[in-house]
């Protein structure tokens, strides 16, 4: 786990994020991942509603859902401001 933590922190310093997927860890350029429609962004982050509700037995889903709503709101505001 320490290696993963170091990788995630190092990639953040380089302007990237690391996401855990079923296929393993995936690195995304932060600017590029944010520059897509909100549904794709949430899907890539595994924070779309369909994914969140598959973990309904883990109380963490409540915060994941709240996070997805905040991301959706902020992304929509960003899109409005950049038009």
Biopython code that builds the backbone (N, CA, C, O; Angstrom):
import numpy as np
from Bio.PDB.StructureBuilder import StructureBuilder

atoms = [
    (1, "UNK", "N", (0.817, -1.194, 0.000)),
    (1, "UNK", "CA", (0.000, 0.000, 0.000)),
    (1, "UNK", "C", (0.861, 1.259, 0.000)),
    (1, "UNK", "O", (0.479, 2.275, -0.579)),
    (2, "UNK", "N", (2.014, 1.193, 0.643)),
    (2, "UNK", "CA", (2.888, 2.364, 0.694)),
    (2, "UNK", "C", (3.345, 2.762, -0.705)),
    (2, "UNK", "O", (3.457, 3.949, -1.010)),
    (3, "UNK", "N", (3.612, 1.767, -1.559)),
    (3, "UNK", "CA", (4.046, 2.070, -2.921)),
    (3, "UNK", "C", (2.941, 2.790, -3.694)),
    (3, "UNK", "O", (3.208, 3.712, -4.465)),
    (4, "UNK", "N", (1.708, 2.361, -3.480)),
    (4, "UNK", "CA", (0.574, 3.003, -4.161)),
    (4, "UNK", "C", (0.433, 4.440, -3.678)),
    (4, "UNK", "O", (0.231, 5.349, -4.483)),
    (5, "UNK", "N", (0.536, 4.647, -2.392)),
    (5, "UNK", "CA", (0.446, 6.004, -1.844)),
    (5, "UNK", "C", (1.519, 6.898, -2.457)),
    (5, "UNK", "O", (1.235, 8.024, -2.864)),
    (6, "UNK", "N", (2.736, 6.402, -2.522)),
    (6, "UNK", "CA", (3.831, 7.185, -3.101)),
    (6, "UNK", "C", (3.575, 7.475, -4.578)),
    (6, "UNK", "O", (3.838, 8.584, -5.043)),
    (7, "UNK", "N", (3.067, 6.492, -5.316)),
    (7, "UNK", "CA", (2.750, 6.685, -6.727)),
    (7, "UNK", "C", (1.677, 7.755, -6.901)),
    (7, "UNK", "O", (1.817, 8.643, -7.742)),
    (8, "UNK", "N", (0.618, 7.676, -6.119)),
    (8, "UNK", "CA", (-0.483, 8.628, -6.214)),
    (8, "UNK", "C", (0.012, 10.045, -5.913)),
    (8, "UNK", "O", (-0.338, 10.988, -6.623)),
    (9, "UNK", "N", (0.809, 10.194, -4.882)),
    (9, "UNK", "CA", (1.333, 11.510, -4.510)),
    (9, "UNK", "C", (2.290, 12.029, -5.574)),
    (9, "UNK", "O", (2.238, 13.208, -5.924)),
    (10, "UNK", "N", (3.149, 11.181, -6.086)),
    (10, "UNK", "CA", (4.103, 11.589, -7.122)),
    (10, "UNK", "C", (3.382, 12.014, -8.397)),
    (10, "UNK", "O", (3.740, 13.025, -9.000)),
    (11, "UNK", "N", (2.383, 11.263, -8.810)),
    (11, "UNK", "CA", (1.633, 11.618, -10.018)),
    (11, "UNK", "C", (0.882, 12.927, -9.825)),
    (11, "UNK", "O", (0.760, 13.709, -10.769)),
    (12, "UNK", "N", (0.376, 13.182, -8.620)),
    (12, "UNK", "CA", (-0.308, 14.445, -8.346)),
    (12, "UNK", "C", (0.647, 15.625, -8.537)),
    (12, "UNK", "O", (0.250, 16.675, -9.043)),
    (13, "UNK", "N", (1.883, 15.452, -8.138)),
    (13, "UNK", "CA", (2.893, 16.500, -8.337)),
    (13, "UNK", "C", (3.138, 16.762, -9.818)),
    (13, "UNK", "O", (3.545, 17.859, -10.199)),
    (14, "UNK", "N", (2.891, 15.762, -10.647)),
    (14, "UNK", "CA", (3.092, 15.872, -12.093)),
    (14, "UNK", "C", (1.822, 16.254, -12.842)),
    (14, "UNK", "O", (1.787, 16.204, -14.071)),
    (15, "UNK", "N", (0.776, 16.637, -12.107)),
    (15, "UNK", "CA", (-0.466, 17.061, -12.737)),
    (15, "UNK", "C", (-1.353, 15.916, -13.187)),
    (15, "UNK", "O", (-2.183, 16.080, -14.081)),
    (16, "UNK", "N", (-1.182, 14.769, -12.574)),
    (16, "UNK", "CA", (-1.978, 13.585, -12.934)),
    (16, "UNK", "C", (-2.704, 13.047, -11.709)),
    (16, "UNK", "O", (-2.372, 13.375, -10.570)),
    (17, "UNK", "N", (-3.698, 12.218, -11.972)),
    (17, "UNK", "CA", (-4.374, 11.481, -10.909)),
    (17, "UNK", "C", (-4.260, 9.992, -11.218)),
    (17, "UNK", "O", (-4.083, 9.599, -12.371)),
    (18, "UNK", "N", (-4.363, 9.186, -10.196)),
    (18, "UNK", "CA", (-4.354, 7.732, -10.344)),
    (18, "UNK", "C", (-5.689, 7.214, -9.827)),
    (18, "UNK", "O", (-6.116, 7.548, -8.721)),
    (19, "UNK", "N", (-6.335, 6.399, -10.640)),
    (19, "UNK", "CA", (-7.640, 5.845, -10.291)),
    (19, "UNK", "C", (-7.535, 4.324, -10.270)),
    (19, "UNK", "O", (-6.962, 3.722, -11.178)),
    (20, "UNK", "N", (-8.090, 3.710, -9.233)),
    (20, "UNK", "CA", (-8.145, 2.254, -9.148)),
    (20, "UNK", "C", (-9.349, 1.770, -9.948)),
    (20, "UNK", "O", (-10.477, 2.197, -9.704)),
    (21, "UNK", "N", (-9.103, 0.874, -10.907)),
    (21, "UNK", "CA", (-10.174, 0.302, -11.721)),
    (21, "UNK", "C", (-10.127, -1.213, -11.591)),
    (21, "UNK", "O", (-9.243, -1.763, -10.935)),
    (22, "UNK", "N", (-11.083, -1.881, -12.220)),
    (22, "UNK", "CA", (-11.074, -3.343, -12.212)),
    (22, "UNK", "C", (-9.864, -3.886, -12.956)),
    (22, "UNK", "O", (-9.443, -5.018, -12.717)),
    (23, "UNK", "N", (-9.310, -3.096, -13.846)),
    (23, "UNK", "CA", (-8.143, -3.512, -14.627)),
    (23, "UNK", "C", (-6.836, -3.115, -13.968)),
    (23, "UNK", "O", (-5.765, -3.387, -14.511)),
    (24, "UNK", "N", (-6.902, -2.477, -12.811)),
    (24, "UNK", "CA", (-5.704, -2.023, -12.116)),
    (24, "UNK", "C", (-5.681, -0.506, -12.041)),
    (24, "UNK", "O", (-6.690, 0.156, -12.285)),
    (25, "UNK", "N", (-4.518, 0.036, -11.700)),
    (25, "UNK", "CA", (-4.377, 1.473, -11.569)),
    (25, "UNK", "C", (-4.268, 2.112, -12.950)),
    (25, "UNK", "O", (-3.586, 1.601, -13.838)),
    (26, "UNK", "N", (-4.955, 3.242, -13.108)),
    (26, "UNK", "CA", (-4.922, 3.979, -14.365)),
    (26, "UNK", "C", (-4.554, 5.422, -14.044)),
    (26, "UNK", "O", (-5.093, 6.021, -13.113)),
    (27, "UNK", "N", (-3.629, 5.969, -14.827)),
    (27, "UNK", "CA", (-3.194, 7.351, -14.644)),
    (27, "UNK", "C", (-3.875, 8.230, -15.690)),
    (27, "UNK", "O", (-3.948, 7.875, -16.867)),
    (28, "UNK", "N", (-4.375, 9.386, -15.238)),
    (28, "UNK", "CA", (-4.987, 10.367, -16.121)),
    (28, "UNK", "C", (-4.326, 11.719, -15.908)),
    (28, "UNK", "O", (-3.963, 12.073, -14.786)),
    (29, "UNK", "N", (-4.174, 12.467, -16.984)),
    (29, "UNK", "CA", (-3.772, 13.859, -16.875)),
    (29, "UNK", "C", (-4.958, 14.620, -16.304)),
    (29, "UNK", "O", (-6.065, 14.524, -16.835)),
    (30, "UNK", "N", (-4.749, 15.363, -15.243)),
    (30, "UNK", "CA", (-5.854, 16.025, -14.550)),
    (30, "UNK", "C", (-6.588, 17.005, -15.456)),
    (30, "UNK", "O", (-7.819, 17.025, -15.469)),
    (31, "UNK", "N", (-5.862, 17.811, -16.206)),
    (31, "UNK", "CA", (-6.506, 18.785, -17.095)),
    (31, "UNK", "C", (-7.344, 18.091, -18.156)),
    (31, "UNK", "O", (-8.423, 18.570, -18.503)),
    (32, "UNK", "N", (-6.865, 16.978, -18.668)),
    (32, "UNK", "CA", (-7.597, 16.264, -19.721)),
    (32, "UNK", "C", (-8.839, 15.562, -19.181)),
    (32, "UNK", "O", (-9.878, 15.558, -19.843)),
    (33, "UNK", "N", (-8.752, 14.974, -18.004)),
    (33, "UNK", "CA", (-9.915, 14.256, -17.473)),
    (33, "UNK", "C", (-11.029, 15.230, -17.103)),
    (33, "UNK", "O", (-12.208, 14.901, -17.235)),
    (34, "UNK", "N", (-10.667, 16.422, -16.643)),
    (34, "UNK", "CA", (-11.670, 17.419, -16.280)),
    (34, "UNK", "C", (-12.313, 18.031, -17.531)),
    (34, "UNK", "O", (-13.436, 18.533, -17.474)),
    (35, "UNK", "N", (-11.600, 17.985, -18.649)),
    (35, "UNK", "CA", (-12.074, 18.603, -19.886)),
    (35, "UNK", "C", (-12.969, 17.665, -20.695)),
    (35, "UNK", "O", (-12.919, 17.677, -21.925)),
    (36, "UNK", "N", (-13.766, 16.874, -20.039)),
    (36, "UNK", "CA", (-14.715, 15.983, -20.700)),
    (36, "UNK", "C", (-16.089, 16.193, -20.070)),
    (36, "UNK", "O", (-16.191, 16.819, -19.015)),
    (37, "UNK", "N", (-17.134, 15.686, -20.692)),
    (37, "UNK", "CA", (-18.460, 15.809, -20.083)),
    (37, "UNK", "C", (-18.491, 15.203, -18.683)),
    (37, "UNK", "O", (-17.765, 14.253, -18.390)),
    (38, "UNK", "N", (-19.330, 15.757, -17.835)),
    (38, "UNK", "CA", (-19.367, 15.356, -16.435)),
    (38, "UNK", "C", (-19.685, 13.874, -16.258)),
    (38, "UNK", "O", (-19.145, 13.238, -15.352)),
    (39, "UNK", "N", (-20.542, 13.317, -17.095)),
    (39, "UNK", "CA", (-20.864, 11.895, -16.952)),
    (39, "UNK", "C", (-19.632, 11.026, -17.197)),
    (39, "UNK", "O", (-19.428, 10.033, -16.499)),
    (40, "UNK", "N", (-18.816, 11.388, -18.174)),
    (40, "UNK", "CA", (-17.577, 10.653, -18.431)),
    (40, "UNK", "C", (-16.590, 10.822, -17.300)),
    (40, "UNK", "O", (-15.915, 9.871, -16.907)),
    (41, "UNK", "N", (-16.504, 12.032, -16.777)),
    (41, "UNK", "CA", (-15.614, 12.302, -15.653)),
    (41, "UNK", "C", (-15.975, 11.437, -14.452)),
    (41, "UNK", "O", (-15.111, 10.785, -13.865)),
    (42, "UNK", "N", (-17.251, 11.434, -14.091)),
    (42, "UNK", "CA", (-17.689, 10.626, -12.945)),
    (42, "UNK", "C", (-17.483, 9.140, -13.202)),
    (42, "UNK", "O", (-17.111, 8.400, -12.291)),
    (43, "UNK", "N", (-17.719, 8.699, -14.422)),
    (43, "UNK", "CA", (-17.508, 7.290, -14.768)),
    (43, "UNK", "C", (-16.037, 6.920, -14.607)),
    (43, "UNK", "O", (-15.714, 5.899, -14.001)),
    (44, "UNK", "N", (-15.150, 7.747, -15.148)),
    (44, "UNK", "CA", (-13.715, 7.459, -15.049)),
    (44, "UNK", "C", (-13.229, 7.441, -13.609)),
    (44, "UNK", "O", (-12.286, 6.724, -13.274)),
    (45, "UNK", "N", (-13.873, 8.229, -12.762)),
    (45, "UNK", "CA", (-13.511, 8.267, -11.343)),
    (45, "UNK", "C", (-14.232, 7.204, -10.515)),
    (45, "UNK", "O", (-14.040, 7.120, -9.302)),
    (46, "UNK", "N", (-15.056, 6.398, -11.172)),
    (46, "UNK", "CA", (-15.883, 5.401, -10.476)),
    (46, "UNK", "C", (-16.804, 6.060, -9.454)),
    (46, "UNK", "O", (-17.058, 5.517, -8.379)),
    (47, "UNK", "N", (-17.298, 7.242, -9.814)),
    (47, "UNK", "CA", (-18.205, 7.976, -8.941)),
    (47, "UNK", "C", (-19.523, 8.299, -9.639)),
    (47, "UNK", "O", (-20.267, 9.172, -9.195)),
    (48, "UNK", "N", (-19.808, 7.593, -10.730)),
    (48, "UNK", "CA", (-21.130, 7.721, -11.331)),
    (48, "UNK", "C", (-22.121, 6.972, -10.436)),
    (48, "UNK", "O", (-21.750, 6.052, -9.707)),
    (49, "UNK", "N", (-23.371, 7.381, -10.507)),
    (49, "UNK", "CA", (-24.369, 6.831, -9.602)),
    (49, "UNK", "C", (-24.505, 5.316, -9.724)),
    (49, "UNK", "O", (-24.667, 4.625, -8.718)),
    (50, "UNK", "N", (-24.442, 4.801, -10.937)),
    (50, "UNK", "CA", (-24.557, 3.352, -11.132)),
    (50, "UNK", "C", (-23.486, 2.577, -10.386)),
    (50, "UNK", "O", (-23.766, 1.534, -9.796)),
    (51, "UNK", "N", (-22.270, 3.078, -10.411)),
    (51, "UNK", "CA", (-21.169, 2.417, -9.703)),
    (51, "UNK", "C", (-21.328, 2.570, -8.200)),
    (51, "UNK", "O", (-21.150, 1.612, -7.448)),
    (52, "UNK", "N", (-21.662, 3.772, -7.767)),
    (52, "UNK", "CA", (-21.805, 4.023, -6.325)),
    (52, "UNK", "C", (-22.841, 3.094, -5.702)),
    (52, "UNK", "O", (-22.618, 2.541, -4.625)),
    (53, "UNK", "N", (-23.972, 2.924, -6.381)),
    (53, "UNK", "CA", (-25.043, 2.120, -5.797)),
    (53, "UNK", "C", (-24.734, 0.624, -5.773)),
    (53, "UNK", "O", (-25.455, -0.136, -5.126)),
    (54, "UNK", "N", (-23.690, 0.189, -6.457)),
    (54, "UNK", "CA", (-23.297, -1.223, -6.345)),
    (54, "UNK", "C", (-22.602, -1.491, -5.003)),
    (54, "UNK", "O", (-22.422, -2.644, -4.613)),
    (55, "UNK", "N", (-22.215, -0.419, -4.304)),
    (55, "UNK", "CA", (-21.563, -0.554, -3.001)),
    (55, "UNK", "C", (-22.484, -0.085, -1.879)),
    (55, "UNK", "O", (-22.021, 0.472, -0.882)),
    (56, "UNK", "N", (-23.770, -0.307, -2.040)),
    (56, "UNK", "CA", (-24.787, 0.195, -1.120)),
    (56, "UNK", "C", (-24.619, -0.368, 0.300)),
    (56, "UNK", "O", (-25.091, 0.243, 1.258)),
    (57, "UNK", "N", (-23.961, -1.509, 0.446)),
    (57, "UNK", "CA", (-23.757, -2.097, 1.779)),
    (57, "UNK", "C", (-22.562, -1.505, 2.514)),
    (57, "UNK", "O", (-22.351, -1.804, 3.689)),
    (58, "UNK", "N", (-21.783, -0.674, 1.842)),
    (58, "UNK", "CA", (-20.644, 0.005, 2.464)),
    (58, "UNK", "C", (-21.090, 1.429, 2.778)),
    (58, "UNK", "O", (-21.403, 2.177, 1.852)),
    (59, "UNK", "N", (-21.131, 1.832, 4.041)),
    (59, "UNK", "CA", (-21.621, 3.165, 4.394)),
    (59, "UNK", "C", (-20.872, 4.295, 3.676)),
    (59, "UNK", "O", (-21.374, 5.418, 3.610)),
    (60, "UNK", "N", (-19.714, 4.022, 3.154)),
    (60, "UNK", "CA", (-18.929, 5.009, 2.420)),
    (60, "UNK", "C", (-19.667, 5.494, 1.169)),
    (60, "UNK", "O", (-19.337, 6.552, 0.633)),
    (61, "UNK", "N", (-20.660, 4.733, 0.701)),
    (61, "UNK", "CA", (-21.386, 5.126, -0.506)),
    (61, "UNK", "C", (-22.059, 6.477, -0.338)),
    (61, "UNK", "O", (-22.230, 7.209, -1.312)),
    (62, "UNK", "N", (-22.444, 6.816, 0.888)),
    (62, "UNK", "CA", (-23.130, 8.096, 1.121)),
    (62, "UNK", "C", (-22.200, 9.257, 0.768)),
    (62, "UNK", "O", (-22.615, 10.191, 0.082)),
    (63, "UNK", "N", (-20.952, 9.210, 1.228)),
    (63, "UNK", "CA", (-19.990, 10.261, 0.912)),
    (63, "UNK", "C", (-19.587, 10.217, -0.557)),
    (63, "UNK", "O", (-19.355, 11.263, -1.164)),
    (64, "UNK", "N", (-19.502, 9.027, -1.133)),
    (64, "UNK", "CA", (-19.208, 8.922, -2.561)),
    (64, "UNK", "C", (-20.305, 9.583, -3.381)),
    (64, "UNK", "O", (-20.026, 10.281, -4.355)),
    (65, "UNK", "N", (-21.544, 9.363, -2.985)),
    (65, "UNK", "CA", (-22.667, 9.971, -3.691)),
    (65, "UNK", "C", (-22.638, 11.492, -3.538)),
    (65, "UNK", "O", (-22.838, 12.225, -4.506)),
    (66, "UNK", "N", (-22.388, 11.952, -2.325)),
    (66, "UNK", "CA", (-22.285, 13.397, -2.095)),
    (66, "UNK", "C", (-21.156, 13.990, -2.933)),
    (66, "UNK", "O", (-21.310, 15.063, -3.517)),
    (67, "UNK", "N", (-20.038, 13.304, -2.992)),
    (67, "UNK", "CA", (-18.910, 13.776, -3.804)),
    (67, "UNK", "C", (-19.287, 13.860, -5.275)),
    (67, "UNK", "O", (-18.915, 14.811, -5.962)),
    (68, "UNK", "N", (-20.024, 12.867, -5.756)),
    (68, "UNK", "CA", (-20.426, 12.878, -7.164)),
    (68, "UNK", "C", (-21.334, 14.063, -7.456)),
    (68, "UNK", "O", (-21.255, 14.658, -8.531)),
    (69, "UNK", "N", (-22.195, 14.406, -6.503)),
    (69, "UNK", "CA", (-23.089, 15.541, -6.707)),
    (69, "UNK", "C", (-22.325, 16.862, -6.697)),
    (69, "UNK", "O", (-22.639, 17.769, -7.468)),
    (70, "UNK", "N", (-21.327, 16.972, -5.829)),
    (70, "UNK", "CA", (-20.485, 18.170, -5.793)),
    (70, "UNK", "C", (-19.690, 18.300, -7.093)),
    (70, "UNK", "O", (-19.609, 19.385, -7.668)),
    (71, "UNK", "N", (-19.106, 17.197, -7.554)),
    (71, "UNK", "CA", (-18.353, 17.212, -8.810)),
    (71, "UNK", "C", (-19.271, 17.613, -9.968)),
    (71, "UNK", "O", (-18.899, 18.441, -10.800)),
    (72, "UNK", "N", (-20.454, 17.031, -10.019)),
    (72, "UNK", "CA", (-21.409, 17.357, -11.086)),
    (72, "UNK", "C", (-21.754, 18.858, -11.061)),
    (72, "UNK", "O", (-21.772, 19.511, -12.104)),
    (73, "UNK", "N", (-22.022, 19.386, -9.881)),
    (73, "UNK", "CA", (-22.358, 20.803, -9.743)),
    (73, "UNK", "C", (-21.197, 21.684, -10.193)),
    (73, "UNK", "O", (-21.383, 22.605, -10.988)),
    (74, "UNK", "N", (-20.005, 21.401, -9.687)),
    (74, "UNK", "CA", (-18.842, 22.229, -10.024)),
    (74, "UNK", "C", (-18.487, 22.145, -11.502)),
    (74, "UNK", "O", (-18.128, 23.153, -12.112)),
    (75, "UNK", "N", (-18.582, 20.961, -12.077)),
    (75, "UNK", "CA", (-18.275, 20.801, -13.505)),
    (75, "UNK", "C", (-19.283, 21.560, -14.346)),
    (75, "UNK", "O", (-18.903, 22.205, -15.324)),
    (76, "UNK", "N", (-20.552, 21.501, -13.991)),
    (76, "UNK", "CA", (-21.565, 22.257, -14.729)),
    (76, "UNK", "C", (-21.319, 23.756, -14.615)),
    (76, "UNK", "O", (-21.481, 24.479, -15.598)),
    (77, "UNK", "N", (-20.933, 24.235, -13.439)),
    (77, "UNK", "CA", (-20.607, 25.652, -13.266)),
    (77, "UNK", "C", (-19.401, 26.034, -14.117)),
    (77, "UNK", "O", (-19.394, 27.084, -14.760)),
    (78, "UNK", "N", (-18.388, 25.183, -14.119)),
    (78, "UNK", "CA", (-17.195, 25.432, -14.931)),
    (78, "UNK", "C", (-17.560, 25.528, -16.404)),
    (78, "UNK", "O", (-17.095, 26.419, -17.115)),
    (79, "UNK", "N", (-18.393, 24.605, -16.852)),
    (79, "UNK", "CA", (-18.816, 24.618, -18.255)),
    (79, "UNK", "C", (-19.576, 25.899, -18.589)),
    (79, "UNK", "O", (-19.384, 26.475, -19.659)),
    (80, "UNK", "N", (-20.443, 26.348, -17.668)),
    (80, "UNK", "CA", (-21.189, 27.592, -17.884)),
    (80, "UNK", "C", (-20.254, 28.789, -17.984)),
    (80, "UNK", "O", (-20.436, 29.652, -18.843)),
    (81, "UNK", "N", (-19.261, 28.844, -17.117)),
    (81, "UNK", "CA", (-18.342, 29.983, -17.082)),
    (81, "UNK", "C", (-17.407, 30.030, -18.285)),
    (81, "UNK", "O", (-16.957, 31.103, -18.686)),
    (82, "UNK", "N", (-17.119, 28.876, -18.853)),
    (82, "UNK", "CA", (-16.190, 28.848, -19.990)),
    (82, "UNK", "C", (-16.884, 28.990, -21.325)),
    (82, "UNK", "O", (-16.221, 28.998, -22.362)),
    (83, "UNK", "N", (-18.207, 29.101, -21.329)),
    (83, "UNK", "CA", (-18.938, 29.285, -22.597)),
    (83, "UNK", "C", (-18.862, 30.724, -23.048)),
    (83, "UNK", "O", (-19.414, 31.074, -24.090)),
]
sb = StructureBuilder()
sb.init_structure("model")
sb.init_model(0)
sb.init_chain("A")
sb.init_seg("    ")
for serial, (resi, resn, name, xyz) in enumerate(atoms, 1):
    if name == "N":
        sb.init_residue(resn, " ", resi, " ")
    sb.init_atom(name, np.array(xyz, "f"), 0.0, 1.0, " ", f" {name:<3s}", serial, name[0])
structure = sb.get_structure()
